[in-house]
Amino acid sequence: MVFTCGWILMGMEMVGPRLMAPVFGSDIYAWGSIISTFMVALAVGYWMGGKVTRKWNTHWTLTVIGIATSICMLLLIVDVSYFVHESDATEVEEERPYIPVHRWVNDGLFDVWMDTFYKDADLLETPNMRWPTLFSSFILFFLPSALLGMASPVAIRLATMELERVGESAGHLYAISTAGSFFGVLVTSFHLIGPYRNHEIFVGFSATLTVAAVAFGFVYPMTQAAEPAVAPEHSETVTKEESPDE
């Protein structure tokens, strides 16, 4: 599950500038905004994931995180042309333009920024698009990235059966997650960007993450049932170490 989350996270980060390029371009500001958004979102996700494990220490938490992230990614490509496109009664349905949520958000931010700061300017110089690019990046990618960031702390808590193995479990899971990110970057940049459209890629990401989350929810209990229980002396050791009276 953490492998898939790492894969989807970096894949989404690689596709992100393509969603913003038609309005804000794909310059260094776009990439800086995307990377900054993902870094902040991961920090928040790690923190929230640690809090979640104290209340919902169950494998279904990872399943819920995966499905919620899938929904967030699908929302980015929902067609809103029925609500924002003005058409007459004679327009053929097939001629209606496809306006995904991410394009609608970017167009709206661009219009607001230009009307606010460049309404009376002669535009002899290129408008400064750094801040609307950053705002757009946060609106589009912060929530799904934060949700994916929550997966690692939850997975570490599930994998840690003994106190003395916390570091080992965390190291193994972060290695698996990073390996997923590595393949996510290569597969997305080498094989997905170019041959496929943005909405096709996001549908694929969402479907992959959903299948992985549901499969994990049903397979994980089977793997735990086959493992031996934790030795009683380990449990007693943990209890004594955590007791404030001794």
Secondary structure per residue as TSV (DSSP state, phi and psi in degrees):
chain	resnum	aa	ss	phi	psi
A	1	M	-	360.0	-43.7
A	2	V	H	-67.9	-30.3
A	3	F	H	-62.3	-45.8
A	4	T	H	-65.3	-41.1
A	5	C	H	-62.2	-42.6
A	6	G	H	-63.7	-39.6
A	7	W	H	-60.4	-52.0
A	8	I	H	-65.6	-37.7
A	9	L	H	-59.5	-51.7
A	10	M	H	-73.4	-31.8
A	11	G	H	-62.2	-42.6
A	12	M	H	-65.8	-36.4
A	13	E	H	-66.4	-34.5
A	14	M	H	-72.3	-34.9
A	15	V	H	-81.5	-22.8
A	16	G	H	-48.7	-49.8
A	17	P	H	-60.8	-26.5
A	18	R	H	-67.2	-31.6
A	19	L	H	-72.3	-26.1
A	20	M	H	-98.3	-17.6
A	21	A	H	-59.0	-41.3
A	22	P	H	-60.0	-26.0
A	23	V	H	-107.4	-47.0
A	24	F	H	-106.9	-4.3
A	25	G	-	83.4	178.6
A	26	S	S	-124.1	40.0
A	27	D	S	-80.9	-168.7
A	28	I	H	-64.5	-28.6
A	29	Y	H	-68.4	-38.0
A	30	A	H	-65.0	-46.8
A	31	W	H	-65.9	-40.4
A	32	G	H	-62.9	-38.1
A	33	S	H	-67.3	-42.7
A	34	I	H	-62.4	-50.3
A	35	I	H	-63.0	-42.7
A	36	S	H	-62.0	-41.9
A	37	T	H	-61.8	-45.5
A	38	F	H	-65.9	-37.3
A	39	M	H	-65.9	-45.8
A	40	V	H	-65.2	-41.8
A	41	A	H	-63.3	-40.5
A	42	L	H	-65.2	-40.2
A	43	A	H	-60.4	-45.7
A	44	V	H	-65.1	-41.0
A	45	G	H	-63.0	-42.6
A	46	Y	H	-60.4	-44.0
A	47	W	H	-65.2	-46.5
A	48	M	H	-66.1	-37.1
A	49	G	H	-61.7	-39.5
A	50	G	H	-63.4	-38.3
A	51	K	H	-68.2	-39.3
A	52	V	H	-63.7	-36.0
A	53	T	H	-64.6	-20.9
A	54	R	H	-79.1	-21.0
A	55	K	H	-108.4	-36.8
A	56	W	-	-126.7	72.4
A	57	N	-	-86.7	73.4
A	58	T	S	-143.7	153.8
A	59	H	T	-67.5	-21.8
A	60	W	H	-66.8	-20.1
A	61	T	H	-60.9	-42.0
A	62	L	H	-65.0	-37.3
A	63	T	H	-63.2	-44.1
A	64	V	H	-63.4	-41.7
A	65	I	H	-60.5	-44.8
A	66	G	H	-62.9	-45.2
A	67	I	H	-67.1	-40.5
A	68	A	H	-62.4	-40.9
A	69	T	H	-64.4	-39.9
A	70	S	H	-60.6	-42.3
A	71	I	H	-63.4	-42.8
A	72	C	H	-60.9	-40.1
A	73	M	H	-68.5	-37.8
A	74	L	H	-66.8	-33.6
A	75	L	H	-62.5	-27.6
A	76	L	T	-67.0	-23.7
A	77	I	T	-113.1	10.0
A	78	V	-	-64.4	137.0
A	79	D	B	-79.8	119.4
A	80	V	-	-110.9	18.6
A	81	S	H	-64.2	-27.3
A	82	Y	H	-64.7	-24.0
A	83	F	H	-102.3	-27.9
A	84	V	H	-112.3	-11.8
A	85	H	-	-99.2	123.2
A	86	E	-	-87.1	120.5
A	87	S	-	-137.1	154.6
A	88	D	-	-88.8	174.5
A	89	A	T	-70.9	-19.2
A	90	T	T	-90.2	-3.5
A	91	E	-	-68.9	132.3
A	92	V	-	-72.9	142.3
A	93	E	G	-58.1	-39.2
A	94	E	G	-66.8	-19.7
A	95	E	G	-88.1	-5.6
A	96	R	S	-67.0	127.7
A	97	P	-	-69.4	147.1
A	98	Y	-	-85.6	115.5
A	99	I	-	-120.5	96.7
A	100	P	B	-73.7	164.9
A	101	V	H	-58.9	-41.8
A	102	H	H	-63.7	-35.5
A	103	R	H	-71.7	-37.8
A	104	W	H	-64.2	-41.9
A	105	V	H	-63.9	-46.3
A	106	N	H	-63.4	-43.0
A	107	D	H	-63.2	-40.5
A	108	G	H	-64.9	-43.7
A	109	L	H	-65.3	-39.6
A	110	F	H	-61.8	-45.7
A	111	D	H	-64.2	-43.1
A	112	V	H	-64.1	-42.4
A	113	W	H	-64.8	-43.6
A	114	M	H	-68.7	-40.8
A	115	D	H	-68.4	-28.4
A	116	T	H	-83.5	-41.6
A	117	F	H	-114.3	-15.9
A	118	Y	S	-130.9	22.8
A	119	K	S	-65.4	-39.8
A	120	D	S	-106.6	10.6
A	121	A	-	-85.3	153.7
A	122	D	-	-85.3	-6.3
A	123	L	-	56.6	39.7
A	124	L	-	-69.7	-24.4
A	125	E	S	-114.1	157.6
A	126	T	-	-66.1	129.6
A	127	P	-	-60.0	147.6
A	128	N	-	-78.6	109.4
A	129	M	-	-105.1	15.0
A	130	R	H	-64.0	-49.5
A	131	W	H	-71.9	-43.8
A	132	P	H	-63.0	-30.5
A	133	T	H	-64.5	-42.5
A	134	L	H	-66.2	-43.0
A	135	F	H	-60.5	-44.3
A	136	S	H	-61.7	-42.6
A	137	S	H	-60.4	-42.4
A	138	F	H	-65.9	-42.4
A	139	I	H	-63.5	-40.1
A	140	L	H	-83.3	-38.3
A	141	F	H	-117.3	-9.2
A	142	F	H	-64.1	-49.4
A	143	L	H	-64.2	-51.9
A	144	P	H	-62.9	-33.7
A	145	S	H	-69.2	-40.3
A	146	A	H	-64.8	-39.4
A	147	L	H	-63.2	-42.7
A	148	L	H	-65.4	-32.9
A	149	G	H	-66.2	-27.2
A	150	M	H	-70.0	-19.5
A	151	A	H	-65.1	-40.3
A	152	S	H	-63.3	-50.0
A	153	P	H	-61.2	-37.5
A	154	V	H	-65.1	-43.4
A	155	A	H	-65.1	-38.9
A	156	I	H	-62.9	-41.5
A	157	R	H	-64.7	-38.8
A	158	L	H	-68.0	-35.9
A	159	A	H	-81.9	-13.1
A	160	T	-	-95.0	102.1
A	161	M	-	-96.6	-19.3
A	162	E	S	-132.3	142.8
A	163	L	G	-61.0	-39.1
A	164	E	G	-73.5	-6.3
A	165	R	G	-108.5	14.8
A	166	V	H	-61.4	-48.1
A	167	G	H	-62.6	-40.9
A	168	E	H	-64.5	-44.2
A	169	S	H	-63.6	-43.7
A	170	A	H	-63.2	-42.5
A	171	G	H	-62.6	-42.9
A	172	H	H	-64.4	-44.7
A	173	L	H	-70.0	-38.3
A	174	Y	H	-67.8	-32.5
A	175	A	H	-66.2	-42.1
A	176	I	H	-65.3	-42.9
A	177	S	H	-63.3	-41.1
A	178	T	H	-67.1	-36.4
A	179	A	H	-62.7	-40.3
A	180	G	H	-62.4	-40.1
A	181	S	H	-63.4	-39.2
A	182	F	H	-59.6	-50.0
A	183	F	H	-68.3	-32.8
A	184	G	H	-61.7	-41.5
A	185	V	H	-65.1	-47.6
A	186	L	H	-67.8	-47.4
A	187	V	H	-64.9	-42.4
A	188	T	I	-66.8	-46.9
A	189	S	I	-74.8	-33.7
A	190	F	I	-88.4	-32.1
A	191	H	I	-124.1	-19.1
A	192	L	I	-103.1	-48.4
A	193	I	B	-70.9	120.9
A	194	G	T	117.4	-68.9
A	195	P	T	-68.4	-28.1
A	196	Y	B	-119.8	151.6
A	197	R	-	-79.6	166.1
A	198	N	H	-59.5	-46.7
A	199	H	H	-67.5	-30.5
A	200	E	H	-67.4	-40.6
A	201	I	H	-64.6	-43.0
A	202	F	H	-69.8	-34.0
A	203	V	H	-63.3	-41.8
A	204	G	H	-63.5	-43.9
A	205	F	H	-59.0	-47.2
A	206	S	H	-63.3	-43.9
A	207	A	H	-64.4	-42.6
A	208	T	H	-62.3	-45.3
A	209	L	H	-68.1	-37.7
A	210	T	H	-64.0	-46.9
A	211	V	H	-61.1	-43.9
A	212	A	H	-63.7	-41.0
A	213	A	H	-66.4	-45.1
A	214	V	H	-66.5	-43.3
A	215	A	H	-61.4	-41.4
A	216	F	H	-61.6	-40.3
A	217	G	H	-59.8	-33.1
A	218	F	H	-95.4	-28.6
A	219	V	H	-83.8	-36.1
A	220	Y	H	-56.0	-46.1
A	221	P	H	-60.0	-32.4
A	222	M	H	-66.0	-40.4
A	223	T	H	-69.0	-32.9
A	224	Q	H	-74.0	-32.6
A	225	A	H	-67.5	-26.3
A	226	A	T	-84.5	-11.3
A	227	E	S	-91.2	147.8
A	228	P	-	-69.8	153.1
A	229	A	-	-70.8	158.6
A	230	V	-	-69.1	138.1
A	231	A	-	-60.8	142.0
A	232	P	H	-60.3	-35.5
A	233	E	H	-65.2	-29.6
A	234	H	H	-66.7	-41.9
A	235	S	H	-63.1	-39.6
A	236	E	H	-66.4	-36.7
A	237	T	H	-63.8	-44.2
A	238	V	H	-62.1	-41.7
A	239	T	H	-63.0	-41.9
A	240	K	H	-67.2	-37.3
A	241	E	H	-68.7	-30.9
A	242	E	H	-87.8	-11.6
A	243	S	-	-75.4	126.4
A	244	P	T	-78.9	-9.7
A	245	D	T	-89.1	-11.0
A	246	E	-	-115.8	360.0
